[in-house]
Amino acid sequence: MLQTLTQILIYSLIACIVTAWAYPYYIKLLRYLKAGKTIREDSSTGDRSVIFTSLHQHKWWTPTMWWGLILAVMVIMIIWSLILQKRGVINNNLLSREETYVLLAAFFGMGIWWLIDDYLNIKSRGTVKWLPAIIKLVGMFGFAWFVSYWFHMQLDIQVINLRPIVSKLDLWQRWYMILTFFMTLTITNAINITDWLDWLAGGIMLMILSMCGIITFYYWWYIATTVIGIVLGSLLAFLRFNINPAKIFMGDSWSLALGWLFSTLVYLIGIKIWFIIPFVVLFGLCLIELATSALQIFRKKIFKRKLFPIAPLHHWLEYLWMNESSIVMRLRLIQGILCMISFILVMYQLV
């Protein structure tokens, strides 16, 4: 086990070093391509987002599309693992039907899909969306269905552990796929909404994925843990350049692809333990961000009035009295506490 842990840490360290080394060149490339962030002037309900624009005016033209680099690093690490296995240095590469096929499919599929949309939106300067909303929804629904289909049809899973409410909930095929379908969409959009402050979403997901890595390692899913380690190493290098004031942003491609990756980890971990309640605690901050945004949209659509001056939660705090760095520090502290609570809940059932 110690040798396996060492290999996982080596993968993570190499990913971190390669990503950190490549970042200055990648940022120069993005500046050459004029792939800078544009600040939206319209809200999700169609009216002018005056408060949001005034709070983030200074972020104009900061390079974005960070996910393009991590996709390249992941490809390098997969090829490297194949070479090492062929030469007999390691026993397994990073491709595993039971552990990583669906992880990597979601990782690359959604990453490339939204990376293209990020780039084309940037080139249009935010005035014309190259991918229509209906096409984006079809893409999201398609990938969400694929994740649900894979766990049920390919891995033959249709049981959800809901302890302590019920021991196991044996779902009919379609109900399992429907439930996981909506969970995937919820997780993905919650992470996407949590973005927009320097080091916020990245720092939160660093802690959440670390927790998932501990659990997968405990259950001997070493290949899945290695994939998580590579993402964590690249994410750690990214945070070096995302500290306020950020030199590069993640873009929608990172948050949506990372949401799909985390969704598949939730279902994978749920095979072994009751992870629903610990998951709600672990992911609670992002769920609150999603809830405040959803309530704001609902209130504006139905009653034509805002519930908050601006949503989601971190923008509201920014509007009230906090500066960006203070908000990020406090929310990351809360996330650290949530990680400890969820870890205790997981360990409680393992004792």
N, C-alpha and C positions, 0 to 999 in steps of 0.2 A: 504493500500500500504506500509506503514511503517513497519507493521508486516511482510509482505512478503519480503521486502528488508532485514530485520533483519534475517529472516530464510536463505536467500541466502548467506548473509555474514557469518552466522554461519557454513553453509556447507563449504564455502571457507576456513574459518579459521581452521576448523577441518581437512580438506584435507591438508592444509599447515603444521599443527602440526604433523599429522601422517606421512606425507612424510619426514619432517625434522628429526623426531625421527628415522625413519626406514633407512635413508640414510647410516649412518655409517655401519650398519649391512649388507645392500645391497652391499655396496662397498667391504666389506670383502668377501661376497659371490662371487662377480665377480672376485676378485683376486684369490680366491680359485679355481674357474673354469677356471682361466687364460683367462678371457674374456677381454683382453686388445686390444686397438686400434692398428692396423697395418697401416703403411703409404704406400699408393699405389706408385708404382714405374713406372707405365705406365699411360699415359693420356687417355682421352676418344677416341682419334683418333689412339691409338695403339703405339705411339712413347714414348720414355723415358721422364718422367716428372722430369727432373733434378732440375729445380728451385723449384718446389713444394716440392720435397723431402728434399732439403737443408733447406727450410724455416720452415719445420715442423718436423724435425728429433727428436726434443725434446719431441714430443707428443707420441712417441712409447710406447705401453703397458699401456697407461692410460686407466682405466676401462671405458667401454662403455655400451650400451644397457640400458640406463636410462629408456626407455619407459616401460620396464617390471614392474618397480615399480609403475608407474602411472596407468597402467592397473589394478594392484592389488588394488590400492587405490580407483579407480573408482568402481570396483566390491564391495568393502566394503561399499562405500557410497550408492550404489544402494540398497544393502541388508538392510542397516540401514534405508533408506527411506521407504522400504516395511514394516519393523517392526514398525516404527513410525506410518505409516498409519493404520496398522492393530490394533494398540492400541489406535487409535483415536487422536493422538497427532497432526498430520497434515492431510490435506485433500487429497493431491496428492503425489504420489511417483515420482521417476525420469523417469518412463516409460510412454511415451505419444505418440500415433500414429501420431498426428499432429505436434509435436514439436521435439521429441527426438529419435524416432525409427531409422530414417535415420542417425541422428547424431551419435548415439551410435553404429549402425551397421558399419558405416565407421570408427569410432574410434577404435573399437575392431577388425574388420575384417582386415583392413590394418595394424594395430598395431601388431597383432599376426603373420600375414603373413610375414612381414619384420623383426620382432623380431627373428623368426626362421632363416631367411636368414642371419641376423646379426651374430647370434650365430654360425651357421655352417661355415660362412666365416672366423670368428675368429679362430675357431678350425682348419681350414685348413691353417691358417696363410697367407691368401691372395693369395695362389698359385692355389687353385682349388675352383671355385665358385660352391657351391652345387646346387643352383637354376640356371639353364641355363637362359640366357638372354631372350629367347623366352617365358619361363615360367613366368618370372617376368613381361614381357609385357602383357601376357595373364591375369595375376592377376590384373595389373593396369587397363587394358581396361575393365575387368569384373566389377571391383568395380566402375569405372567411369560410365559404362552403368547402373549399379544398382542405383546410385544416380540420374541419369537423368530419369530413368524409374520410380522411386518412386515419384519424384515431379510431373511428368506428369500423370502417370497412377493411382497412389494411392491418390495423393492430387489434381488431376485434374487441373494442372497448365500448361498453354502453352502460357502465355502472358509475355513478357519482357518489362519493363518500361524503355524507352530510352530518357526520358526528359533530356534536352530541345530539343533534335534532333527531336524526335516524341513522342507523349504522351504515346502510348502503341503500341507495335508490337505484333500482334496476329500471332503466328507462327503455321504452320502445325506441326502435331505431331512429325514427324521424324526430322524436322528442329530444333525444340526445344531440342530434345534429342541430336542431333548432336552438337548443339552449346554448351549446358551445358557439354557435354562429353569432348570437347576440352578445355573448360574453367577449368574443374576439373584437367585435365592433366597438363595444364599450371601452375595453382596455386600450385599444389603439387610439381612439379619439380622446380619451382622458390624457394620455401621454402627449398627444399633439397639442392639446389646449394648455397643458402645464408649461409648454415652451414659451419663449419670448423674453425671459430675463437671463442675463449672462450667468452661466454656471448653475441655473436652477434645475431644469429638467435633466441635464447631464449628471449633476451631483446626486439627485434623487435616484435616478436609474442606476447609478454606480452602486448605491447601497442595496437597492432592490435585487439587482442581478447577483450581487455578492451573496445575498441570502439564498437565492435559488441555487447558486453554485455549491454552497455548503450542503444543501439538501441532496442535490443530485450526486455529489461525491459520496455522501453517506450511504446512498442506495446503490453504489457501484456503477452508476451511469458515467463512467469516466470519459467517454468520448463526448457526451453532451457537456460535461463539466469543462472539457478542453475548449469547446466552442465558446462557452460562456467566458472562459479565461481570456481567450483571444479578443473578444468584444470588450471585456473589462480593460485589458491592456491598451487597446486602441482608444477607448473612452478616456482613460487616465491621461494619455498623451494629448487628447483633444482639449481636456479641461485646462491644460497648461496655456493654451491659446484662446480659451473662452472666458478666462477670468476678466472681470470688468476693468477697463473697457475691452470688450471682445475684439479679437483680431479676425475671427471667423465665426459664422453661425452654422447651425446644423441643417436647417431647412426642413421642410415637411417630409422629405424622403427618409431622414434619420428617424424621426419620431414615429412615423407610421410603420416603417420596417421593424423598428425596435418593439413597437406594440405587438406586431405579429409574432416576433421572437418570444416575447414574454408570455403571450397567450399560449403558445405551444408548450412552454415550460410549465405553466399552470396545469394544463391537462396531463402532461407527463408526470409531474409530481403527484397529481391527484390519483394516479393509478395505485400508488403505494399508501398514501396517508390521507386523512381528512384535511384537505388544504383550503377548503372554501372559507372558513372563518379566519384562519391565519392570513389568507390572501386578502380578505377585506380589510384586515388591520394593516397588513404590509402595504397595500395599495391605497389605503384610506385617504391620504393627502391628495392624490391624483383624482380620486373619486369625488372629493369635495370640490376640487377645481372644476370638474365636469358638471357637477350638480349646480354650482353657482352660475355657470354659463348657460346651462339648459333652462334654469329658472328665469334668468334674464330674458332669454329669447321667448320663452312661453309668455311671460308678463307683457312683453312688448307686442307680441303678435296678437294676443287675446284682448288685453286691456289698453294697449297703445301707451303704456307707461313703463318706465324703467323701475326695476326692483332695486338695483344698485346704480350708483353713478356710472360705473364701468365694471365689467366682468371679464374674466373670472377673478378668483380670490386675489391672486398676486397683483393684478392690475388695480383692484380696488384698494388694497393696502398701499400701493404706490401712489394712488391718487389722494388718499387720506393724509398720510404724514410720513411714511417711511421712504428712505432712499433705497435705491435698487440693491446695493450690497447688504444693507440691514435686513431687507426682506428675504433675500436668498439665504443668508446665514441663519435666520430664525426658522425658516421653513425646512432647511436641511437638518437643523437640530431636532425639529419635530419628527422628521422622517427617521432619524437615528433612533429616537425613542420607540417609534412604531416598529422598526426592525427588531429591536430587542424584545418587545412584547410578542411579536409574531414568532420569534425564535423560541421564546419560552413556551408558547402554545404548541409548537411543533415538537420540542423536546419532551413536553409533558406526556405526549402519547407514545413516545419512543421508550420511555423508562419502564 
